[in-house]
Amino acid sequence: MRAVEIRKFGAPEGLAVIDLPSPVPAAGEVLIGVEAIGVGGVDTVVRSGVLAGFGFQEGFIPGNEVAGTVTAVGDDVDPSWVGRRVWAFTGEGGGYVEQTALPVDKVVPLPENLPADAAVALGTSGMVAHFALARARFAAGESVLVRGAAGSIGIMTVQLAAAGGASAVAVTTSSAERGERLRGLGATHVLDRSGEGDGPAGYDVIIDIVSGVDMPSFFDRLAPNGRLVTVGVIAGMPPADFGAKLLARFRESLSVAAFSADSIPEPDRRAVTAAQFDAAAHGELRAVVHELLPLEKAVSAHRKMDDGEVFGRIVLTP
């Protein structure tokens, strides 16, 4: 089968298509014929080499979610899984492939009317957005700012905050056109990338997908007792001394947290994802697919991500 690996950290051109033996499902696993692969911000960060110190090495296969059809099962797996359409979380990587063998407990069946590309646009993004808002202790009637809202996690956070009864859902984005699209998904205020614009004076919750050197400036956007949760580092790591900015407002009891879905038990992740798939199948959540590209166009997909061209999620199709 074909796969895409990170041959060299750095630019998108460091990605390369390779041939690998087709996997064989072990006991407790299903074999999935992959039909859609989600291209996430974390994939581009890993490819850049920023996370090399966290154990990622060249030769790594990116991609943490796929959707497709189960074609075979290993021992101890109900054979009725064969032929079922499913979504699966592959873990830290391994998703840019034509076939994958995964434990059956990482697989979520898809509703009949939910396409594979919509599943990978919703899957990890919706689950991360759900638990990030929970980590921020978001409650109805509170105001929310989504920093970097045009990506798939941001789009899902906007929808979930609006559906959860937020008093305001503000977004940072790069253009008026994107802002209008986000308004159609539930945003009430559109700000520029620095957070400037017509919006509440302070926010109870900020979900930050961007991070980078400008992250501490958003502490000034928090209301007293406000909570900022960072779920990504697509602009790189924050400055090492960002805590000093936070402590300068000590008397307002602000808090900052990092969130990774790795900290959530697998059954809880699956339950949320299954519920969101059902909501999408009933028109209660919207999947936003920016573009479908063949697997061999992974370099192009990453280049578009790096250039900030993507609204929603690019999906690779083997």
C-alpha positions as CSV (number, residue, x, y, z in Angstrom):
1,M,0.0,0.0,0.0
2,R,1.0,3.7,-0.3
3,A,1.6,5.9,2.6
4,V,3.1,9.4,3.2
5,E,6.0,9.9,5.6
6,I,7.9,12.9,6.9
7,R,11.2,12.2,5.1
8,K,12.7,15.5,6.3
9,F,11.5,18.0,8.9
10,G,10.8,21.5,7.7
11,A,8.9,22.5,4.5
12,P,6.0,20.6,3.1
13,E,8.4,19.2,0.4
14,G,9.8,17.0,3.1
15,L,6.8,14.7,2.8
16,A,7.2,11.7,0.5
17,V,5.0,8.9,-0.8
18,I,6.3,5.5,0.1
19,D,5.3,1.9,-0.3
20,L,4.6,-0.3,2.7
21,P,3.4,-3.8,3.2
22,S,-0.4,-4.0,3.6
23,P,-1.2,-4.4,7.3
24,V,-2.8,-7.6,8.8
25,P,-5.2,-7.2,11.7
26,A,-4.0,-8.7,14.9
27,A,-6.2,-10.1,17.6
28,G,-8.7,-7.4,18.7
29,E,-8.1,-5.3,15.5
30,V,-10.0,-4.4,12.4
31,L,-8.5,-3.6,9.0
32,I,-9.9,-0.4,7.4
33,G,-9.8,0.4,3.8
34,V,-9.2,4.1,4.1
35,E,-11.4,6.5,2.1
36,A,-10.7,9.8,3.8
37,I,-7.9,11.2,5.9
38,G,-8.1,14.4,7.9
39,V,-5.2,16.9,7.5
40,G,-4.9,18.6,10.9
41,G,-2.9,21.5,12.2
42,V,-0.9,19.1,14.4
43,D,0.3,17.3,11.3
44,T,1.9,20.5,10.0
45,V,3.4,21.3,13.3
46,V,5.0,17.8,13.6
47,R,6.2,18.0,10.0
48,S,7.9,21.3,10.7
49,G,10.0,19.7,13.3
50,V,8.8,22.0,16.2
51,L,7.8,18.9,18.2
52,A,11.0,16.9,17.5
53,G,11.9,17.1,21.1
54,F,8.6,15.4,22.0
55,G,9.7,12.1,20.4
56,F,8.7,12.6,16.8
57,Q,11.3,11.6,14.3
58,E,11.9,11.8,10.6
59,G,10.2,8.8,9.0
60,F,7.0,9.4,11.0
61,I,3.7,8.9,9.2
62,P,1.3,11.8,10.2
63,G,-2.4,11.8,10.4
64,N,-4.5,10.9,13.5
65,E,-7.9,10.2,12.0
66,V,-9.3,8.2,9.1
67,A,-12.7,7.0,7.8
68,G,-13.5,4.1,5.5
69,T,-14.8,0.6,5.4
70,V,-13.8,-2.4,7.5
71,T,-12.5,-5.1,5.2
72,A,-11.2,-7.8,7.6
73,V,-11.0,-8.5,11.3
74,G,-8.5,-10.2,13.6
75,D,-9.2,-12.9,16.2
76,D,-11.6,-12.0,19.0
77,V,-13.5,-9.4,16.8
78,D,-17.1,-9.9,15.8
79,P,-17.0,-10.6,12.0
80,S,-20.1,-8.5,11.6
81,W,-17.7,-5.5,11.6
82,V,-16.7,-6.4,8.0
83,G,-18.4,-4.1,5.5
84,R,-19.3,-1.4,8.1
85,R,-18.4,2.2,7.5
86,V,-16.3,3.6,10.4
87,W,-14.2,6.5,11.6
88,A,-11.1,5.8,13.7
89,F,-8.6,7.7,15.8
90,T,-5.2,6.4,14.9
91,G,-3.4,7.9,17.8
92,E,-0.4,10.3,17.5
93,G,0.0,9.4,13.8
94,G,-0.1,6.8,11.1
95,G,-3.2,8.0,9.2
96,Y,-1.7,9.0,5.9
97,V,-2.2,5.5,4.5
98,E,-4.4,3.4,2.2
99,Q,-5.1,0.8,4.8
100,T,-4.7,0.6,8.6
101,A,-5.2,-2.0,11.2
102,L,-6.4,-0.6,14.5
103,P,-7.9,-1.9,17.8
104,V,-11.6,-2.2,17.5
105,D,-12.0,0.0,20.6
106,K,-10.6,3.0,18.6
107,V,-13.4,2.7,15.9
108,V,-16.7,4.5,15.8
109,P,-19.5,3.4,13.4
110,L,-20.7,6.1,11.0
111,P,-24.4,6.9,10.4
112,E,-25.5,5.9,7.0
113,N,-25.9,9.5,5.7
114,L,-22.6,10.9,7.0
115,P,-19.9,10.8,4.3
116,A,-16.3,9.8,5.1
117,D,-14.9,13.3,4.4
118,A,-17.4,14.9,6.8
119,A,-16.5,12.3,9.4
120,V,-12.8,13.3,9.4
121,A,-13.7,17.0,9.3
122,L,-15.8,16.5,12.5
123,G,-14.0,13.7,14.3
124,T,-11.0,14.8,16.4
125,S,-11.9,18.5,15.9
126,G,-15.3,18.2,17.4
127,M,-14.1,16.0,20.2
128,V,-11.2,18.4,21.1
129,A,-13.6,21.4,20.9
130,H,-16.0,19.6,23.3
131,F,-13.4,18.7,25.9
132,A,-11.6,22.1,25.6
133,L,-14.8,23.9,26.5
134,A,-15.4,21.5,29.3
135,R,-11.8,22.1,30.6
136,A,-12.5,25.8,30.5
137,R,-15.7,25.1,32.6
138,F,-17.7,26.9,30.0
139,A,-21.4,27.5,31.0
140,A,-24.4,29.0,29.3
141,G,-24.5,32.7,29.5
142,E,-20.7,33.1,29.4
143,S,-18.8,34.8,26.6
144,V,-16.3,32.9,24.4
145,L,-13.4,34.0,22.2
146,V,-12.1,31.5,19.7
147,R,-8.6,32.4,18.5
148,G,-7.8,30.9,15.1
149,A,-11.4,30.1,14.3
150,A,-11.2,29.2,10.6
151,G,-9.6,25.8,11.2
152,S,-11.6,22.7,11.9
153,I,-11.2,22.9,15.7
154,G,-12.1,26.5,15.7
155,I,-15.2,25.9,13.5
156,M,-16.4,23.2,15.9
157,T,-15.7,25.3,19.0
158,V,-17.8,28.1,17.5
159,Q,-20.7,25.8,16.8
160,L,-20.6,24.1,20.2
161,A,-20.3,27.4,22.1
162,A,-23.2,28.8,20.3
163,A,-25.3,25.7,20.8
164,G,-24.3,25.7,24.5
165,G,-25.9,29.1,25.1
166,A,-22.9,31.4,25.0
167,S,-23.8,35.1,25.5
168,A,-21.3,36.0,22.8
169,V,-19.0,33.9,20.5
170,A,-16.2,36.1,19.1
171,V,-13.7,34.9,16.6
172,T,-10.3,35.9,15.4
173,T,-9.7,35.4,11.7
174,S,-7.8,36.8,8.7
175,S,-10.5,38.3,6.5
176,A,-14.0,39.7,6.4
177,E,-15.1,36.9,4.1
178,R,-14.0,34.2,6.6
179,G,-15.7,36.2,9.4
180,E,-19.0,36.1,7.5
181,R,-18.7,32.4,7.1
182,L,-18.1,32.0,10.8
183,R,-21.1,34.2,11.6
184,G,-23.1,31.6,9.6
185,L,-21.8,28.9,12.0
186,G,-22.7,30.8,15.1
187,A,-20.1,33.6,15.7
188,T,-21.6,36.9,16.9
189,H,-18.4,39.1,16.7
190,V,-15.5,39.0,14.2
191,L,-12.1,40.3,15.3
192,D,-8.8,40.6,13.6
193,R,-5.9,38.3,14.4
194,S,-4.7,40.5,17.2
195,G,-8.1,40.3,18.8
196,E,-9.0,43.9,17.9
197,G,-12.6,44.7,16.9
198,D,-16.1,45.2,18.1
199,G,-16.6,42.7,20.8
200,P,-17.1,42.3,24.6
201,A,-14.6,44.1,26.8
202,G,-13.5,40.8,28.4
203,Y,-14.2,37.1,27.8
204,D,-15.0,34.4,30.3
205,V,-13.4,31.8,28.1
206,I,-10.8,31.9,25.4
207,I,-10.0,28.7,23.3
208,D,-6.7,29.3,21.7
209,I,-5.7,27.1,18.8
210,V,-2.8,29.3,17.7
211,S,-0.5,29.9,20.7
212,G,2.9,31.4,19.5
213,V,4.6,34.6,20.7
214,D,1.3,36.6,20.8
215,M,-0.5,34.2,23.1
216,P,0.2,36.3,26.3
217,S,-1.4,39.4,24.8
218,F,-4.7,37.6,24.9
219,F,-4.6,37.5,28.7
220,D,-5.6,41.1,28.4
221,R,-8.8,39.9,26.7
222,L,-9.9,37.8,29.7
223,A,-12.6,39.0,32.1
224,P,-11.9,38.6,35.9
225,N,-12.0,34.9,36.7
226,G,-11.5,34.2,32.9
227,R,-10.0,31.0,31.6
228,L,-7.8,30.5,28.6
229,V,-7.3,27.0,27.2
230,T,-4.7,26.4,24.6
231,V,-5.3,23.3,22.3
232,G,-2.7,23.9,19.6
233,V,0.6,25.5,18.7
234,I,0.2,26.2,15.0
235,A,2.1,29.4,15.4
236,G,4.8,27.8,17.6
237,M,5.4,27.7,21.3
238,P,4.5,30.7,23.5
239,P,7.4,32.7,25.1
240,A,9.0,31.1,28.0
241,D,8.1,34.0,30.3
242,F,4.4,34.1,29.5
243,G,3.6,33.4,33.2
244,A,4.8,36.9,34.1
245,K,2.0,38.5,32.1
246,L,-0.5,36.3,33.8
247,L,0.7,37.1,37.3
248,A,0.6,40.8,36.5
249,R,-3.2,40.4,36.8
250,F,-2.9,38.2,39.9
251,R,-5.9,39.8,41.7
252,E,-8.3,38.9,38.9
253,S,-7.8,35.2,39.3
254,L,-7.1,34.4,35.7
255,S,-6.2,30.9,34.7
256,V,-4.4,29.2,31.7
257,A,-4.5,25.5,30.8
258,A,-3.1,23.3,28.1
259,F,-5.4,20.6,26.8
260,S,-4.6,17.5,24.8
261,A,-7.2,14.8,23.9
262,D,-4.6,12.3,25.0
263,S,-5.7,13.0,28.6
264,I,-9.2,11.9,28.0
265,P,-10.1,8.2,28.4
266,E,-10.8,6.4,25.1
267,P,-14.4,5.4,25.9
268,D,-15.2,9.1,26.7
269,R,-13.7,10.3,23.4
270,R,-15.6,7.7,21.4
271,A,-18.9,8.5,23.1
272,V,-18.6,12.2,22.3
273,T,-17.5,11.5,18.8
274,A,-20.4,9.1,18.2
275,A,-22.9,11.7,19.6
276,Q,-21.5,14.4,17.3
277,F,-21.7,12.2,14.3
278,D,-25.3,11.6,15.1
279,A,-25.9,15.3,15.5
280,A,-24.2,16.0,12.1
281,A,-26.3,13.3,10.5
282,H,-29.4,15.1,11.8
283,G,-28.2,18.5,10.6
284,E,-27.4,19.9,14.1
285,L,-23.6,20.2,13.4
286,R,-21.9,21.2,10.2
287,A,-18.8,19.6,8.8
288,V,-16.7,22.1,6.7
289,V,-14.5,20.4,4.1
290,H,-12.2,22.9,2.4
291,E,-11.0,20.6,-0.4
292,L,-10.5,16.9,-1.3
293,L,-7.0,16.0,-2.5
294,P,-5.5,12.7,-3.5
295,L,-3.1,11.1,-1.0
296,E,-0.1,11.9,-3.3
297,K,-1.0,15.6,-3.0
298,A,-0.1,15.7,0.7
299,V,2.6,18.3,-0.1
300,S,0.1,20.6,-1.6
301,A,-2.3,20.1,1.3
302,H,0.4,21.0,3.8
303,R,1.5,24.0,1.7
304,K,-2.1,25.3,1.7
305,M,-2.2,24.8,5.5
306,D,1.1,26.7,6.0
307,D,-0.1,29.5,3.8
308,G,-3.3,30.0,5.8
309,E,-5.5,29.2,2.8
310,V,-7.7,26.6,4.5
311,F,-11.2,27.2,6.0
312,G,-12.3,24.0,7.6
313,R,-10.4,20.8,6.8
314,I,-8.5,19.5,3.9
315,V,-9.2,15.8,3.3
316,L,-6.9,13.4,1.6
317,T,-8.4,10.5,-0.4
318,P,-6.3,7.4,-1.1
